[in-house]
Amino acid sequence: MIERLLKTESLDHHGLVASQCQEVKLAQRIDKRLKNDPRRLVSAGTAVVAMILNGLGFTNRRLYLTHQFFENKPIEKLLGPGLEASQINDDALGDALDKIAEYGASRLFGEVAFEIALEKELLSEQQHVDTTSFSVHGRYNVDDVAEVIEITEGYSKARRPDLKQVILSMVVNGKASLPIWMEPCDGNASDKVTLPETIARVEKFCEQLKLEDRSKWVADSGLYASGKLLSQNSYLWLSRVPETVKEAKALVKIDSEEISWKVQENGYKIAPFKSTYGGIEQRWLLVFSQQAYEREKKTLDKKLKQQEEELNKKLWHLGVHPFGCEQDGLLEVKKLKKAYPLFVIENEIEVLEKHGKRGRPKVQEQKQVSGYRLKATAVRDEAAIKKILHAKGRFILATNDLDTTHYPDERLLEEYKEQQKVENGFRFLKDPWFMVDSIFLKSPKRIEALMMVMTLCLFIYNLTQYQLRASLRAAQETLPNQLGKPIQNPTLRWIFQLMEGIAVVKFYEGPRGIAKEIISNLNPVRQKIIRLFGLQACEIYQISVEIGGM
């Protein structure tokens, strides 16, 4: 009797991720740069793709458990023929990370990301740069490499000051929001140092690639505050001006009636000014956001209410307990006026008198001063509050591009608002369901390499999401959102959820091995998604490229 066996492997959305990695030849691009040891069954490029599949699996499984991730997956479909889950082990992954670190994590990522972005024609002149921090757990080994990052305490953007950390500097470019440069930095690195250094390295890298288009750098106030931005005019920049600049501090407080506002969409108003701050001729744009104003006003109102309650309690306590001398009471009032500048405190000192002895006083006996009682009331200083409200909802943008014809004021605001592309990327990397929201590796050089792999995950995710949406528009097709309504801009995370439940079912018959293999749970919506991804995806999921094809 012939023994028949059945095995099921989870394919879900992983075939979509694998198809994108295959379509852009990610493993081949990496292997071309990292010399592979022929004794290794898993090349560095294949190991990186394996880590990306793990990262975009959204299973919150740590790096060293990657082999577990593949135990119930059709690994040959995802990574190539002849591979087994046990081969995606610590040695294979560690070797890949070491090779990345040896080559240079930033260099490798930049070469691969720029190469793909240029081929896809997805680069634009705007380069958005920002930094974030990642916490590091446990002890770690210090590598004998001078250039390795220093893992140490620093300002924690993740609000974990109790942990050591590393900093990631990232550049995002184009309509697909592709990260095209990443740079691991010391845990205590400052934006004032990191951002200009990142820009300088990317500018030099672009020169080596012989890119003709001149970049325009967009960043938050850390870049402007560095001073290096103002002393170098070799590139165009757009930055938020920190309000620590005296000239900016005065500008945001100007009364609205004195400003010639130009009304924009979505509750924005702008007003242009000129500045020569730092000895550099530049354009300043005062921006008012109604949404930001309402949010900041609400915060101020909450703070004023809290301070009012605190102040009234303190004044009550001061009135209950007499002072030994008048000056002590006045000194306490002076301290309160300094601590609560948005309140007007009115006070008077009541002299307390009493007879020196107990019992009925004699007819001509004079009362003696026994102390001083403070009587004080507090009301909000509406004039001071009004001045503060003038500055709410306002910020200043600056640029050294003086061409108002080709770069009008409205575009300054539009391009700065796109800075959220970098912030969205950081939120993605810090998602607890992503591969890491904090790092457990013990080697700084491997941490650098892992940060490159993390950023590659973001690159593949954003590229895939952009291409899917572009395919939907080109085909004039839609997909259902969470409410079942047809849309053309689904998030890739939602698409991944729609693909849950797809499996590879393998039928084994005796010693001959697999007798038959089918893909289960392919409904019409899932088949549409697969076809939108193209030929590579269709081959992985074993469906025809054309609808109705055989």
C-alpha positions in Angstrom: 0.0 0.0 0.0 1.4 3.4 -1.0 1.7 5.9 1.9 0.1 9.3 1.2 1.1 12.3 3.2 -0.1 15.9 3.2 1.8 19.0 4.3 0.5 22.6 4.5 2.8 25.7 4.4 1.8 29.3 5.1 2.3 31.6 2.1 0.0 34.5 3.1 1.5 37.9 1.8 5.1 36.7 2.0 5.0 35.8 -1.7 4.3 39.5 -2.5 7.3 40.6 -0.6 9.5 37.9 -2.2 8.2 38.9 -5.6 9.2 42.5 -5.1 12.7 41.5 -3.9 13.0 39.3 -6.9 11.7 41.9 -9.3 14.3 44.5 -8.2 17.0 41.8 -8.0 17.8 42.7 -4.4 19.8 39.6 -3.5 21.9 39.8 -6.7 22.7 43.5 -6.2 23.9 42.7 -2.7 25.9 39.6 -3.7 27.5 41.5 -6.5 29.1 43.8 -3.9 29.7 41.4 -1.1 32.0 38.5 -2.1 30.3 35.3 -1.2 32.1 32.4 0.3 31.4 29.4 -2.0 31.2 27.2 1.1 28.2 29.1 2.3 24.8 27.6 1.3 23.1 30.9 1.9 24.6 33.9 0.2 24.6 37.3 2.0 22.0 38.7 -0.4 19.7 35.7 0.2 20.2 36.2 4.0 19.2 39.8 3.7 16.1 38.9 1.8 15.3 36.3 4.5 15.6 39.0 7.1 13.3 41.4 5.1 10.7 38.6 4.8 10.9 38.1 8.6 10.7 41.9 9.2 7.8 42.4 6.8 6.1 39.3 8.2 4.9 41.5 11.1 5.2 38.6 13.6 7.4 40.5 16.1 9.9 37.6 15.8 13.5 38.6 16.6 16.4 38.3 14.2 17.9 35.2 15.9 14.5 33.4 15.4 14.4 34.0 11.6 14.9 30.2 11.0 11.7 29.6 13.1 9.9 32.1 10.8 10.6 29.9 7.8 9.8 26.5 9.4 6.2 26.6 8.1 6.8 28.6 5.0 7.4 27.5 1.4 11.1 28.6 1.6 12.0 27.5 -2.0 9.3 29.7 -3.4 10.4 32.7 -1.3 14.2 32.4 -1.4 15.1 29.9 -4.1 15.4 26.2 -4.8 17.4 23.8 -2.6 17.1 25.8 0.6 15.8 24.7 4.0 14.7 26.7 7.0 17.5 25.2 9.2 20.0 26.8 6.8 18.7 30.3 7.6 20.5 30.1 11.0 22.6 32.3 13.2 25.8 31.6 11.3 24.3 32.5 7.9 22.7 35.7 9.2 25.7 36.7 11.3 28.0 36.2 8.4 25.8 38.4 6.2 25.8 41.1 8.8 29.6 41.0 9.2 30.0 41.3 5.4 27.7 44.3 5.3 29.6 46.0 8.1 32.9 45.2 6.4 31.7 46.7 3.1 30.1 49.7 4.9 26.4 49.6 5.8 25.7 53.2 4.5 27.7 52.6 1.4 25.9 49.4 0.5 22.5 50.7 1.2 23.1 53.9 -0.8 24.4 52.0 -3.8 21.5 49.6 -3.9 18.8 52.2 -3.1 20.1 54.8 -5.6 20.5 52.1 -8.2 16.9 50.9 -7.9 15.4 54.4 -7.5 17.2 55.6 -10.7 16.1 52.6 -12.7 12.5 53.1 -11.5 12.8 56.9 -12.2 11.6 57.7 -8.7 14.2 60.3 -7.6 13.3 63.9 -7.2 15.4 67.0 -6.3 14.0 67.2 -2.7 16.0 65.3 -0.1 14.3 65.0 3.3 16.6 64.2 6.2 16.0 63.5 9.9 17.2 61.3 12.8 15.7 59.0 15.4 17.0 56.8 18.2 16.8 53.1 18.8 17.2 51.5 22.2 19.8 48.8 22.8 19.3 46.1 25.4 21.8 44.2 27.4 25.6 44.2 27.3 27.5 44.3 24.0 31.0 43.6 22.8 33.1 46.5 21.6 34.6 45.8 18.1 38.2 46.6 17.4 37.1 48.9 14.6 37.8 52.6 14.9 34.9 53.6 12.7 32.3 51.6 14.6 29.4 53.5 16.3 29.5 54.2 20.0 26.5 52.7 21.9 25.9 55.0 24.8 23.3 57.1 26.6 21.9 60.2 24.8 18.7 62.1 24.3 16.1 59.3 23.8 13.5 60.1 21.2 12.0 56.8 22.2 11.6 58.1 25.8 13.8 55.4 27.2 16.6 57.4 29.0 17.3 54.2 31.1 18.7 52.4 28.0 21.7 52.9 25.8 20.9 53.7 22.2 22.1 54.3 18.7 21.0 57.0 16.3 19.7 56.5 12.7 20.1 59.3 10.2 17.9 58.8 7.2 17.3 60.5 3.8 13.9 60.0 2.1 13.3 61.1 -1.5 10.6 61.2 -4.2 6.9 60.5 -4.6 7.4 56.9 -3.4 8.9 58.1 -0.1 12.0 55.9 -0.7 14.8 56.0 1.9 17.8 56.4 -0.3 20.4 56.8 2.4 20.8 55.6 6.0 23.6 56.3 8.4 24.1 54.7 11.9 25.4 57.3 14.4 26.6 57.4 18.0 24.0 57.1 20.7 24.7 60.7 21.9 25.0 62.3 18.5 23.4 65.7 18.1 21.2 66.7 15.1 23.4 69.8 14.8 26.3 67.6 13.9 24.6 64.5 12.4 22.4 66.3 9.8 25.1 68.4 8.1 27.5 65.4 8.1 24.8 63.2 6.5 24.1 65.8 3.8 27.9 66.2 3.1 28.3 62.4 2.6 25.2 62.1 0.4 26.3 65.1 -1.7 29.7 63.5 -2.2 28.0 60.1 -3.0 25.8 61.8 -5.6 28.9 63.4 -7.2 30.4 59.9 -7.6 27.2 58.7 -9.2 27.5 61.8 -11.5 23.9 62.9 -10.9 23.2 66.1 -12.8 20.2 67.4 -10.9 21.0 69.6 -7.9 19.5 68.5 -4.6 17.4 70.6 -2.3 17.7 69.6 1.3 14.7 69.8 3.6 15.1 69.4 7.3 13.9 70.5 10.7 15.4 73.2 12.9 18.4 71.0 14.0 20.0 71.6 10.6 19.5 75.4 10.8 20.8 75.6 14.3 24.0 73.8 13.4 25.4 76.9 11.8 27.1 74.8 9.1 24.0 75.2 7.0 24.5 78.9 6.9 28.3 78.8 6.2 27.9 76.5 3.2 26.1 77.6 0.1 27.1 74.7 -2.0 23.6 73.3 -2.0 20.0 74.6 -1.7 18.2 74.1 1.6 14.8 74.5 3.2 14.7 74.4 7.0 12.6 75.4 9.9 14.1 78.3 11.9 14.5 77.6 15.6 12.8 80.1 17.8 15.9 80.4 19.9 17.1 82.8 17.1 16.3 86.3 18.4 15.1 87.6 15.1 12.7 84.6 14.7 11.5 85.0 18.3 10.5 88.6 17.6 8.8 87.7 14.3 6.4 85.1 15.6 5.1 87.6 18.2 4.1 90.3 15.7 0.4 91.2 15.9 -1.6 89.6 13.1 -3.0 93.0 12.0 0.6 94.1 11.2 1.2 91.1 8.8 0.1 90.9 5.2 -1.1 87.3 5.2 -1.7 85.2 2.1 -4.4 82.6 2.8 -3.7 79.0 1.8 -5.7 75.8 1.9 -6.4 73.7 5.0 -6.3 76.6 7.4 -2.8 77.9 6.6 -1.6 81.5 6.1 1.8 82.6 5.0 3.8 85.9 4.9 7.2 86.3 3.3 10.1 88.2 4.8 13.8 88.7 4.0 16.7 87.9 6.3 20.5 88.0 6.3 20.9 85.9 9.5 24.3 84.4 9.7 25.5 86.7 6.9 23.6 84.7 4.3 20.9 86.2 2.2 17.7 84.1 2.6 14.0 84.1 2.4 11.9 83.6 5.5 8.3 82.5 5.4 6.1 83.1 8.5 3.5 80.3 8.6 0.3 80.2 10.6 -1.6 76.9 11.0 -5.2 77.1 12.3 -5.1 73.5 13.4 -1.8 74.0 15.3 -3.2 77.2 16.8 -6.3 75.4 18.2 -4.1 72.5 19.5 -1.6 74.8 21.2 -4.3 77.1 22.6 -6.0 74.1 24.1 -2.7 73.1 25.7 -2.3 76.6 27.1 -5.8 76.8 28.5 -5.2 73.5 30.3 -2.0 74.8 31.7 -3.6 78.1 32.8 -6.4 76.2 34.6 -3.9 74.0 36.4 -1.7 77.0 37.4 -4.7 79.0 38.5 -5.7 76.2 40.9 -2.2 75.9 42.2 -1.8 79.6 42.7 -5.1 80.0 44.6 -4.1 77.2 46.9 -0.7 78.8 47.6 -2.3 82.2 48.2 -4.8 80.7 50.6 -2.1 79.0 52.6 -0.1 82.2 52.8 -3.2 84.0 54.1 -3.8 81.4 56.9 -0.3 81.6 58.4 0.8 85.0 59.6 4.3 86.3 58.9 6.7 87.6 61.5 7.5 90.7 59.4 5.9 92.5 56.5 8.9 91.9 54.2 8.6 88.2 54.5 5.0 88.3 53.1 6.1 90.7 50.2 9.0 88.4 49.4 6.6 85.4 49.0 4.4 87.4 46.7 7.4 88.4 44.6 8.3 84.7 44.2 4.8 83.8 43.1 4.7 86.6 40.5 7.9 85.3 39.1 6.6 81.7 39.1 3.2 82.6 37.5 3.9 85.4 35.0 0.5 85.0 33.3 -1.3 86.1 36.4 -1.8 89.4 38.0 -1.5 89.1 41.8 -2.9 91.9 43.9 -2.1 92.0 47.6 -2.2 93.9 50.8 -0.7 93.3 54.2 -2.9 93.3 57.2 -1.3 94.2 60.5 -2.3 91.8 63.3 -2.5 93.3 66.8 -3.4 91.9 70.2 -2.9 92.7 73.9 0.3 91.4 75.4 -1.4 89.6 78.4 -4.3 87.3 78.9 -7.5 88.5 80.5 -9.3 91.8 80.3 -6.9 94.6 79.2 -6.5 97.8 81.2 -8.3 100.9 80.0 -5.3 102.6 78.5 -3.3 99.5 77.5 -2.2 99.6 73.9 -2.3 96.6 71.5 1.0 95.2 70.3 1.8 94.0 66.7 1.6 90.2 66.7 2.2 89.5 63.0 1.3 90.3 59.4 -1.4 88.6 57.3 -1.2 88.5 53.5 -4.4 89.1 51.6 -3.9 88.4 48.0 -6.0 87.6 44.9 -5.0 86.4 41.4 -6.5 86.9 38.0 -5.3 86.0 34.6 -3.2 88.6 32.8 -5.3 88.8 29.6 -2.8 91.2 27.9 0.1 88.8 28.5 -1.9 85.8 27.4 -2.9 87.6 24.3 0.7 88.3 23.4 1.5 84.6 23.9 -1.4 83.6 21.7 0.0 85.7 18.9 2.9 83.2 18.6 0.7 80.1 18.8 0.3 78.1 15.6 3.2 80.0 14.0 6.6 78.8 12.8 9.2 80.1 10.3 10.7 78.4 7.3 13.9 79.6 5.7 15.6 78.9 2.3 18.6 80.1 0.4 16.7 79.7 -2.9 16.0 83.3 -3.8 14.2 82.5 -7.1 10.6 83.4 -6.2 9.5 82.7 -9.8 10.5 79.1 -10.0 10.3 78.6 -6.2 7.3 80.6 -5.0 6.4 81.0 -1.3 3.6 78.4 -1.5 6.1 75.7 -2.5 8.1 76.2 0.6 5.2 75.2 2.8 4.3 72.3 0.5 7.8 70.8 0.5 8.3 71.3 4.2 5.0 69.4 5.0 6.5 66.5 3.1 9.1 66.2 5.8 6.5 63.9 7.5 7.7 61.3 5.0 10.8 60.7 7.1 8.8 60.7 10.3 6.3 58.2 8.8 9.3 56.0 8.0 10.6 56.2 11.6 7.1 55.3 12.9 7.2 52.3 10.6 10.5 51.1 11.9 9.4 51.6 15.5 6.2 49.7 15.1 6.2 46.9 17.7 5.0 44.4 15.1 7.9 45.2 12.9 11.2 43.2 13.1 12.7 45.4 15.9 11.5 48.3 17.9 14.7 47.9 20.0 17.9 46.0 19.3 19.2 42.9 21.1 22.5 42.3 19.1 25.7 42.5 21.1 28.1 43.7 18.4 28.1 47.4 17.3 29.2 46.5 13.8 26.3 44.0 13.5 23.9 46.6 14.9 25.0 49.0 12.1 24.4 46.2 9.5 21.0 45.3 11.1 20.0 49.0 10.9 20.7 48.8 7.1 18.5 45.7 6.8 15.7 47.5 8.8 15.9 50.5 6.4 15.8 48.1 3.4 12.6 46.7 4.8 11.1 50.2 4.7 12.5 50.7 1.2 10.8 47.5 -0.1 7.6 48.3 1.7 7.3 51.9 0.4 8.3 50.9 -3.1 5.8 48.0 -3.2 3.0 50.2 -1.8 3.7 53.0 -4.4 3.8 50.5 -7.3 0.6 48.8 -6.2 -1.2 52.1 -6.1 0.2 53.1 -9.5 -0.9 49.8 -11.0 -4.5 50.4 -9.6 -4.6 53.8 -11.2 -3.2 52.6 -14.5 -5.7 49.7 -14.7 -8.5 51.9 -13.4 -9.1 49.2 -10.8 -9.9 49.3 -7.1 -9.6 47.2 -4.0 -11.9 47.1 -1.0 -10.9 48.9 2.1 -11.6 47.8 5.7 -15.2 49.0 5.2 -15.6 47.2 1.9 -15.6 50.5 -0.1 -13.5 50.5 -3.4 -10.3 52.6 -3.2 -7.2 53.1 -5.2 -4.8 54.0 -2.4 -4.8 51.0 0.1 -2.0 50.7 2.6 0.3 47.7 2.0 -0.3 46.6 5.6 -4.0 46.2 4.7 -3.2 44.3 1.6 -1.0 42.0 3.7 -4.1 41.4 5.9 -6.2 40.6 2.9 -3.7 37.9 1.9 -3.9 36.0 5.3 -4.8 32.4 5.0 -3.2 31.6 1.6 -1.3 28.3 1.9 0.7 25.9 -0.2 -0.7 22.3 0.1 1.7 19.6 -0.8 0.6 16.0 -1.4 3.4 13.4 -0.9 3.0 9.9 -2.4 5.5 7.3 -1.3 9.3 7.6 -1.9 8.8 9.5 -5.1 8.3 12.7 -3.1 5.7 15.4 -4.0 3.0 14.1 -6.3 1.0 17.4 -6.4 1.1 21.0 -5.1 -1.7 23.5 -5.0 -2.2 27.0 -3.6 -5.3 27.2 -1.4 -7.7 30.0 -0.5 -7.2 32.1 -3.6 -10.4 34.1 -3.9 -11.0 36.7 -6.7 -9.8 39.7 -4.6 -6.5 37.9 -3.7 -6.0 36.9 -7.4 -6.5 40.5 -8.5 -3.9 41.7 -5.9 -1.4 39.1 -7.1 -1.9 40.0 -10.8 -1.4 43.7 -9.9 2.0 42.7 -8.5 3.1 41.2 -11.9 4.8 38.1 -13.3 7.0 37.2 -10.4 4.1 37.2 -7.9 1.9 35.2 -10.3 4.6 32.5 -10.6 5.0 32.3 -6.8 1.2 31.9 -6.3 0.8 29.7 -9.4 -1.8 31.7 -11.2 -2.0 33.1 -14.8 -0.9 36.6 -15.4 -4.0 37.4 -17.5 -7.5 37.2 -16.0 -9.2 34.1 -17.3 -5.8 32.7 -18.6 -5.0 29.0 -18.4 
